[in-house]
Amino acid sequence: MQSNYYSISEYPTGTPNPDVFVLNQQELPALQDGEVRIRNHWLSVDPYMRGRMSGVKTYIDPFALNAPLEGAAVGEIIESRDDRFKVGDRVTHMGGWRDVAQLSADTVTALPDLDVPEQAYLGVLGMPGMTAWTGLNAIAHMQEGDNVLVSAASGAVGSLAVQLAKAKGGTVVGLAGSQKKRDWLESQGIVAVDYRDKDAATLSDDLAKACPGGFDVYYENVGGVCLEAALNNLNVGARIAVCGMISRYNDEGPAPGPANLAMILIRRASMQGFIVFEHWDNYPAFLAEVGPQVAAGDIHYQETVREGLEATPEAFLDLFKGANSGKMLVRLS
């Protein structure tokens, strides 16, 4: 059987050119004991993948040139030489950016038995959802009544973070760059603020108007002026959970830090970055709390879907243009 997959031909600087992504075809070897073969139904593209295209090891190894790229995917077992899986089982794994994956069964997980669409395990019930839950609970230690600010608040992570925060009862403000995204936030009872084309002083004033009581928690996905404006609006003892800084991922050189970093001291705030994979032992607790809410329709989530394996590079690059509402997915026929 053949597998079609994407690789990168070089490590890009700045925003990747679409030409760096190469579609390849390979003949898969015979299945060995302990392996499974999976036909992928859905692929995930995520901002963290840009760091793996740098050629530099960070918290995760970089992608190898001219080798299959990796990412979360959901698919169906089509051949198995492992007693834990049978043909027809639906699974999630990290063999994305390809139509057929052949993997060790140790790296494959059966989908939980919840009444939700299978692609939900790439978004609201997958790594993005787990990231939102972890940042608020394990890192920022969100409490009842906390006022919470979330940047990139209509994205795959932010859109769940604002809903989980809203359930705690405080004022929740979400930063979003388009009217459509802000309309969605407001439909969920979130105060929406536009951050596009604003300097830090203007955005800081807008945040003060949106939440005069200041923020106890800031969930950081963007960096740049969003971080600087947030620092000006912290309450004493505020906690900042740093999930990502997508505004910096394609920078070609060092970026200056916030000019008002002293607000961390003045407000006696804490600021902690985290990698969700290091908290994955909590996934069952997250799933037990959030899974039934998603199945019941109490948690709302959005998906932006591109069609076909060939659309995967464009879907990935569109993340950095803010072209997605909620989780960006690629559906394979």
JOSULBEL-V258233 format. One record per pair of residues at least 4 apart in sequence whose ideal C-beta (glycine too) atoms are under 8 Angstrom apart, sorted by the first residue. I is the first residue (numbers start at 1). J is the second residue. If there is no record, write none. Layout:
I|J ; I|J
//
This chain:
1|27 ; 1|28 ; 1|37 ; 1|100 ; 2|25 ; 2|26 ; 2|27 ; 2|28 ; 2|100 ; 3|25 ; 3|26 ; 3|28 ; 3|98 ; 3|99 ; 3|100 ; 3|101 ; 3|102 ; 4|23 ; 4|24 ; 4|25 ; 4|98 ; 4|99 ; 4|100 ; 4|309 ; 5|23 ; 5|24 ; 5|25 ; 5|26 ; 5|68 ; 5|69 ; 5|97 ; 5|98 ; 5|99 ; 6|21 ; 6|22 ; 6|23 ; 6|24 ; 6|68 ; 6|69 ; 6|97 ; 6|98 ; 6|309 ; 6|312 ; 6|313 ; 7|21 ; 7|22 ; 7|24 ; 7|63 ; 7|65 ; 7|66 ; 7|67 ; 7|68 ; 7|69 ; 8|12 ; 8|16 ; 8|20 ; 8|21 ; 8|22 ; 8|53 ; 8|63 ; 8|65 ; 8|66 ; 8|69 ; 9|19 ; 9|20 ; 9|22 ; 9|65 ; 9|66 ; 10|20 ; 10|65 ; 11|53 ; 11|54 ; 11|55 ; 11|62 ; 11|65 ; 12|16 ; 12|17 ; 12|20 ; 12|53 ; 13|252 ; 14|250 ; 14|251 ; 14|252 ; 15|250 ; 15|317 ; 15|320 ; 16|20 ; 16|21 ; 16|50 ; 16|53 ; 16|250 ; 16|317 ; 18|313 ; 18|314 ; 18|317 ; 20|53 ; 21|312 ; 21|313 ; 22|66 ; 23|309 ; 23|310 ; 24|68 ; 28|37 ; 28|100 ; 28|102 ; 29|102 ; 31|35 ; 31|36 ; 31|37 ; 31|79 ; 31|80 ; 31|81 ; 31|102 ; 32|81 ; 33|81 ; 33|82 ; 34|81 ; 34|82 ; 34|104 ; 34|105 ; 34|106 ; 35|81 ; 35|82 ; 35|102 ; 35|103 ; 35|104 ; 35|105 ; 36|77 ; 36|79 ; 36|80 ; 36|81 ; 36|82 ; 36|85 ; 36|91 ; 36|102 ; 36|103 ; 36|105 ; 36|108 ; 37|77 ; 37|78 ; 37|79 ; 37|80 ; 37|100 ; 37|101 ; 37|102 ; 38|73 ; 38|75 ; 38|76 ; 38|77 ; 38|78 ; 38|91 ; 38|93 ; 38|95 ; 38|100 ; 38|101 ; 38|102 ; 38|103 ; 38|108 ; 39|75 ; 39|76 ; 39|78 ; 39|99 ; 39|100 ; 40|73 ; 40|74 ; 40|75 ; 40|95 ; 40|96 ; 40|98 ; 40|99 ; 40|100 ; 40|101 ; 40|332 ; 41|73 ; 41|74 ; 41|75 ; 41|76 ; 41|118 ; 41|119 ; 41|331 ; 41|332 ; 42|73 ; 42|74 ; 42|75 ; 42|118 ; 42|119 ; 42|122 ; 42|329 ; 42|330 ; 42|331 ; 42|332 ; 43|71 ; 43|72 ; 43|73 ; 43|96 ; 43|97 ; 43|122 ; 43|309 ; 43|312 ; 43|329 ; 43|330 ; 43|332 ; 44|71 ; 44|72 ; 44|73 ; 44|96 ; 44|122 ; 44|123 ; 44|126 ; 44|127 ; 44|327 ; 44|328 ; 44|329 ; 44|330 ; 45|49 ; 45|71 ; 45|312 ; 45|315 ; 45|316 ; 45|319 ; 45|328 ; 45|329 ; 45|330 ; 46|71 ; 46|72 ; 46|127 ; 46|128 ; 46|156 ; 46|319 ; 46|328 ; 47|244 ; 47|246 ; 47|249 ; 47|319 ; 47|320 ; 48|52 ; 48|60 ; 48|244 ; 49|53 ; 49|63 ; 49|69 ; 49|71 ; 49|316 ; 50|54 ; 50|249 ; 50|250 ; 50|320 ; 51|58 ; 51|60 ; 51|62 ; 51|249 ; 52|60 ; 52|61 ; 52|62 ; 52|63 ; 52|70 ; 53|62 ; 53|63 ; 54|58 ; 54|62 ; 55|62 ; 56|62 ; 57|61 ; 57|62 ; 59|275 ; 59|277 ; 60|277 ; 63|67 ; 63|69 ; 63|70 ; 68|95 ; 68|97 ; 68|98 ; 69|96 ; 69|97 ; 69|98 ; 70|94 ; 70|95 ; 70|96 ; 70|97 ; 71|94 ; 71|96 ; 71|97 ; 72|92 ; 72|93 ; 72|94 ; 72|96 ; 72|122 ; 72|126 ; 72|127 ; 73|92 ; 73|93 ; 73|94 ; 73|95 ; 73|96 ; 73|101 ; 73|122 ; 74|90 ; 74|91 ; 74|92 ; 74|111 ; 74|118 ; 74|119 ; 74|121 ; 74|122 ; 75|90 ; 75|91 ; 75|93 ; 75|101 ; 76|88 ; 76|89 ; 76|90 ; 76|91 ; 77|85 ; 77|86 ; 77|87 ; 77|88 ; 77|89 ; 77|90 ; 77|91 ; 78|87 ; 78|100 ; 79|87 ; 80|85 ; 80|86 ; 80|87 ; 80|89 ; 80|105 ; 82|105 ; 84|105 ; 84|110 ; 85|89 ; 85|91 ; 85|105 ; 85|108 ; 85|110 ; 89|110 ; 90|110 ; 90|111 ; 90|118 ; 91|108 ; 91|109 ; 91|110 ; 91|111 ; 92|108 ; 92|109 ; 92|111 ; 92|121 ; 92|122 ; 92|126 ; 93|101 ; 93|103 ; 93|107 ; 93|108 ; 93|109 ; 94|107 ; 95|101 ; 95|102 ; 95|103 ; 95|107 ; 96|101 ; 97|312 ; 98|309 ; 99|309 ; 99|332 ; 103|107 ; 103|108 ; 104|108 ; 111|118 ; 111|121 ; 112|121 ; 112|125 ; 112|287 ; 112|291 ; 114|125 ; 114|291 ; 114|292 ; 114|294 ; 114|295 ; 115|295 ; 116|120 ; 116|121 ; 116|125 ; 116|291 ; 116|294 ; 116|295 ; 119|123 ; 119|303 ; 119|327 ; 119|329 ; 119|331 ; 120|124 ; 120|125 ; 120|126 ; 120|294 ; 120|301 ; 121|125 ; 121|126 ; 122|126 ; 122|127 ; 122|128 ; 122|327 ; 122|329 ; 123|128 ; 123|129 ; 123|156 ; 123|301 ; 123|303 ; 123|326 ; 123|327 ; 123|329 ; 124|128 ; 124|129 ; 124|156 ; 124|160 ; 124|290 ; 124|294 ; 124|299 ; 124|301 ; 124|327 ; 125|129 ; 125|287 ; 125|290 ; 125|291 ; 125|294 ; 126|130 ; 127|131 ; 127|276 ; 128|132 ; 128|155 ; 128|156 ; 128|157 ; 128|160 ; 128|327 ; 129|133 ; 129|156 ; 129|157 ; 129|160 ; 129|286 ; 129|290 ; 130|134 ; 130|276 ; 130|279 ; 130|280 ; 130|282 ; 130|283 ; 130|286 ; 131|135 ; 131|157 ; 131|243 ; 131|276 ; 132|136 ; 132|157 ; 132|158 ; 132|160 ; 132|161 ; 132|164 ; 132|219 ; 133|137 ; 133|160 ; 133|164 ; 133|282 ; 133|286 ; 133|289 ; 133|290 ; 134|138 ; 134|139 ; 134|274 ; 134|276 ; 134|279 ; 134|282 ; 134|286 ; 135|139 ; 135|140 ; 135|157 ; 135|161 ; 135|219 ; 135|241 ; 135|243 ; 135|274 ; 136|140 ; 136|142 ; 136|148 ; 136|161 ; 136|164 ; 136|165 ; 136|217 ; 136|219 ; 136|241 ; 137|141 ; 137|142 ; 138|274 ; 138|279 ; 138|282 ; 139|239 ; 139|241 ; 139|272 ; 139|274 ; 140|217 ; 140|218 ; 140|219 ; 140|239 ; 140|240 ; 140|241 ; 141|239 ; 142|146 ; 142|148 ; 142|164 ; 142|165 ; 142|168 ; 142|216 ; 142|217 ; 143|168 ; 143|216 ; 144|168 ; 144|169 ; 144|170 ; 145|168 ; 145|169 ; 145|170 ; 146|165 ; 146|168 ; 146|170 ; 146|216 ; 146|217 ; 147|170 ; 147|171 ; 147|172 ; 147|173 ; 147|211 ; 147|213 ; 147|214 ; 147|215 ; 147|216 ; 147|217 ; 147|235 ; 148|161 ; 148|162 ; 148|165 ; 148|168 ; 148|170 ; 148|171 ; 148|172 ; 148|173 ; 148|215 ; 148|216 ; 148|217 ; 148|218 ; 148|219 ; 149|172 ; 149|173 ; 149|174 ; 149|175 ; 149|207 ; 149|211 ; 149|215 ; 149|217 ; 149|218 ; 149|219 ; 149|230 ; 149|233 ; 150|158 ; 150|161 ; 150|162 ; 150|165 ; 150|172 ; 150|173 ; 150|174 ; 150|175 ; 150|218 ; 150|219 ; 150|221 ; 151|158 ; 151|175 ; 151|195 ; 151|218 ; 151|219 ; 151|220 ; 151|221 ; 151|222 ; 151|226 ; 151|227 ; 151|230 ; 152|157 ; 152|158 ; 152|175 ; 152|176 ; 152|221 ; 152|222 ; 152|246 ; 153|158 ; 153|159 ; 153|161 ; 153|162 ; 153|173 ; 153|174 ; 153|175 ; 153|176 ; 153|181 ; 153|185 ; 153|190 ; 153|192 ; 154|158 ; 154|159 ; 154|174 ; 154|176 ; 154|181 ; 154|182 ; 154|184 ; 154|185 ; 154|302 ; 154|325 ; 154|326 ; 155|159 ; 155|221 ; 155|324 ; 155|326 ; 156|160 ; 156|324 ; 156|326 ; 156|327 ; 156|328 ; 157|161 ; 157|221 ; 157|243 ; 157|244 ; 158|162 ; 158|174 ; 158|219 ; 158|221 ; 159|163 ; 159|184 ; 159|300 ; 159|301 ; 159|302 ; 159|326 ; 160|164 ; 160|290 ; 160|299 ; 160|301 ; 161|165 ; 161|219 ; 162|166 ; 162|172 ; 162|174 ; 162|185 ; 162|188 ; 162|190 ; 163|167 ; 163|188 ; 163|299 ; 163|300 ; 164|168 ; 164|290 ; 165|170 ; 165|172 ; 165|217 ; 165|219 ; 166|172 ; 166|188 ; 166|189 ; 166|190 ; 170|216 ; 171|191 ; 171|211 ; 171|213 ; 172|189 ; 172|190 ; 172|191 ; 173|190 ; 173|191 ; 173|192 ; 173|193 ; 173|207 ; 173|210 ; 173|211 ; 173|215 ; 174|182 ; 174|185 ; 174|190 ; 174|191 ; 174|192 ; 174|193 ; 175|193 ; 175|194 ; 175|195 ; 175|222 ; 175|226 ; 176|181 ; 176|182 ; 176|185 ; 176|192 ; 176|193 ; 176|194 ; 176|195 ; 177|181 ; 177|194 ; 177|195 ; 177|196 ; 177|322 ; 178|182 ; 178|196 ; 178|322 ; 179|183 ; 180|184 ; 180|325 ; 181|185 ; 181|192 ; 181|325 ; 182|186 ; 182|192 ; 182|193 ; 182|194 ; 183|187 ; 183|192 ; 184|188 ; 184|302 ; 184|325 ; 185|190 ; 185|191 ; 185|192 ; 186|190 ; 186|191 ; 186|192 ; 188|300 ; 191|210 ; 191|211 ; 193|203 ; 193|206 ; 193|207 ; 193|210 ; 194|198 ; 194|206 ; 195|203 ; 195|222 ; 195|225 ; 195|226 ; 195|229 ; 198|202 ; 198|203 ; 198|206 ; 198|225 ; 199|203 ; 199|225 ; 200|204 ; 200|225 ; 200|228 ; 200|229 ; 200|232 ; 200|258 ; 200|259 ; 200|260 ; 201|205 ; 201|229 ; 202|206 ; 203|207 ; 203|225 ; 203|226 ; 203|228 ; 203|229 ; 204|208 ; 204|228 ; 204|229 ; 204|232 ; 204|233 ; 205|209 ; 206|210 ; 206|229 ; 207|211 ; 207|215 ; 207|229 ; 207|230 ; 207|232 ; 207|233 ; 208|212 ; 208|232 ; 208|233 ; 211|215 ; 211|233 ; 213|235 ; 214|233 ; 214|234 ; 214|235 ; 214|238 ; 215|230 ; 215|233 ; 215|234 ; 215|235 ; 215|238 ; 216|235 ; 216|237 ; 216|238 ; 216|239 ; 217|238 ; 217|239 ; 217|240 ; 217|241 ; 218|230 ; 218|234 ; 218|238 ; 218|239 ; 218|240 ; 218|241 ; 219|241 ; 219|243 ; 220|226 ; 220|227 ; 220|230 ; 220|240 ; 220|241 ; 220|242 ; 220|243 ; 220|244 ; 220|245 ; 221|243 ; 221|244 ; 221|245 ; 221|246 ; 222|226 ; 222|227 ; 222|244 ; 222|245 ; 222|246 ; 222|247 ; 223|227 ; 223|244 ; 223|245 ; 223|246 ; 223|247 ; 223|248 ; 223|255 ; 224|228 ; 224|245 ; 224|247 ; 224|248 ; 224|255 ; 225|229 ; 226|230 ; 226|247 ; 227|231 ; 227|245 ; 227|258 ; 228|232 ; 228|258 ; 228|259 ; 228|260 ; 229|233 ; 230|234 ; 230|240 ; 231|258 ; 231|260 ; 231|261 ; 231|263 ; 231|264 ; 231|267 ; 231|269 ; 232|260 ; 232|263 ; 234|238 ; 234|240 ; 234|263 ; 234|267 ; 234|269 ; 235|267 ; 236|267 ; 236|268 ; 236|269 ; 237|267 ; 237|268 ; 237|269 ; 238|267 ; 238|269 ; 238|270 ; 239|269 ; 239|270 ; 239|271 ; 239|272 ; 240|269 ; 240|270 ; 240|271 ; 240|272 ; 241|272 ; 241|274 ; 242|271 ; 242|272 ; 242|273 ; 242|274 ; 243|273 ; 243|274 ; 244|249 ; 245|249 ; 246|319 ; 246|320 ; 248|255 ; 249|320 ; 250|320 ; 251|255 ; 257|261 ; 262|266 ; 263|267 ; 263|269 ; 264|269 ; 264|271 ; 274|278 ; 274|279 ; 275|279 ; 276|280 ; 282|286 ; 283|287 ; 284|288 ; 285|289 ; 286|290 ; 287|291 ; 288|292 ; 289|293 ; 290|294 ; 290|299 ; 291|295 ; 292|296 ; 293|298 ; 293|299 ; 294|298 ; 294|299 ; 294|301 ; 301|326 ; 301|327 ; 302|325 ; 302|326 ; 302|327 ; 303|326 ; 303|327 ; 303|329 ; 304|318 ; 304|323 ; 304|324 ; 304|325 ; 304|326 ; 304|327 ; 304|328 ; 304|329 ; 305|329 ; 305|330 ; 305|331 ; 306|311 ; 306|312 ; 306|314 ; 306|315 ; 306|328 ; 306|329 ; 306|330 ; 306|331 ; 307|311 ; 307|330 ; 307|331 ; 307|333 ; 308|330 ; 308|331 ; 308|332 ; 308|333 ; 309|330 ; 309|332 ; 311|315 ; 311|330 ; 312|316 ; 312|330 ; 313|317 ; 314|318 ; 315|319 ; 315|328 ; 315|329 ; 315|330 ; 316|328 ; 317|321 ; 318|323 ; 318|324 ; 318|328 ; 319|323 ; 319|324 ; 319|328 ; 324|328
//
